[in-house]
Amino acid sequence: MIRVVLTCLLAVAIAGVVFPAADAARADATTVTIGSMADDIAHAATALATAEDPPPAGVAGARRHVVLDVPTGSWRAAGVSELAVRGGDGVELSADIAAGPTVVRRVGGPRIRVVGDRLVLGPGEHRLRLTLEADAGGSVVVLAPATADPPAA
């Protein structure tokens, strides 16, 4: 009987040490994922801005697409309840991690303008469209959710 009680106490003590470490590892994995998503957007924007010329006003510019897979929560990664994307000189991703702190990653790059000032994404897969445009300040990469492109006439 004593062995059973000691075994149960040992199991509870081990679980008390392991579960917080697993939560921390999931949060770290999510932080790395958010950083990778910011790098992917910045890389696509940089490639677009350096390889293409901005179009004249009223003409559609060159495009790139980026797919973001916002973590839903699993044994490997903590869930993200909301991911906000902002532009500026580069891109900034701000992720509200379920049961954890807000993770903010900023990656420099060309000037990016997000449609609607900021783009808010929930968990799951999202496809974003980056379009090179010109405005009074020069070339700018416009970031918007990708929609089905209209058929060519």
N, C-alpha and C positions, 0 to 999 in steps of 0.2 A: 504494500500500500504506500509506503514511504517512497519507493522508487517511482511509482506512478505520479505522485504529487510533485516530486523533484523534476521528473521529465516534463510535466506540464508547465512548471515554473520556468524551466530552461527554454522550452519552446516559446513561451510568451516573451521572455527576455530577448531571445534571438529575433523574434518578429518585431519587437519594439526597436531594434537596431536596424533591421533590414528594410522595413517599409519606408521610413523617412529617407534612407539612402536611395531607394528606388524612385521616390517622388523627385528627389533632387536630380537624379540622372535623367528622368523624363523631362524636367524643366530645362536642363542643359541641352538635351537633344533638340527641344523645340527652339531654344535660343539659336542654336547652330542653323536650324532650318530657316528661321527668319532671316538670318544673315545671308544665307545662300540665295534666298528669294530676292533680297535687296541687290546682291551682286548680279544676279541674272538680269534684273531690270536695268541696272546701270550699264552692264556689258552690252545689252541690246541697244540701249539709247546711244551709247558711245559709238558702236559700230554704225548705227544709222546716221549719226551726225557727222562722222568722219568720212564715210564712204559715199554719201549722197549729197547733192546740192539742194538747198531749200528751193521749193517751187515758187513761181510767181503767184501773186494773190489770185484766189479763185480756182487754182488748179490743185488737184489732190497730190499730195507728196508721197514719197516712198514710205513703206510700212514694214514693220516687224511685228511678230506676235510672240508673247511670252505666256507660258502656262504656269500658274501658281497653284500649288497643292497645299492649302491651309490645313494644318493638322486638326483632326477631329477628336483626338484623344485615344490612346491605346496603351498597351504595356510598354511601347517604345518611346512614345512622345506624349507630352501633356497637351491637352486640348486648347485651342485658341477660340475664344468666344467672339472676338472681333479683331480684324486686321485693317488698320487705316493706312492708306498710301497717300503721301504728300510729295509735292514736287519742290522746285527751287533750283539751286545749282547742284543737281544730283537728285537722289530719291531718298525718302525717309519712310520706313515702315515702323509702325507702332502696333504691337500685338498685346491684347489683353489675354493673358494666360489664365485659364480656369484654375482656381486655387493657387494663385501665384502672383508675382509682380507683373507690371507692364514692361515689355521688352521693346526697346527702341533701337533701331539700327539705321544709320545714315551712311550712304555711300555717295561720294562726289562724282561728278560727271557733267555732261552738258546740261544746259538749262532745260528743265522739264516742267510742263504745265499739266496738271491733272484736271480733267473735266470735272467741274463742280467744286473746285478748290481742294477737295480730298475725296478719295474713293474708299468706301467702307465695304469690306468683304467678310462674309461669314465662313464657317468651316466648309471644306470641300474644295473641288477643283474649279479654278477660274481662269479664263483666257482673256488676256489683255492685249490691246492693240496700241502700238506706238507708231505715231505718224509724224514725219518731219514737216514742219510748216515754217513760214517766215512771218515775222511781225515787226513792229517798229524797233525792237531791240535786237533784231537779227534772227538767226535760226533758233527754233525751239522745238523740242520733241513733245508732242501732245499724247498723253496717256489716258486711255478710255477703255471701258469694257468692250471686248470684241463682240460684235453682232454679225449675223450673217450678211455678207456683202451682197448688195443687189446685183442681179445678173447683168452682164454687159449687153448693151443694146446693139 
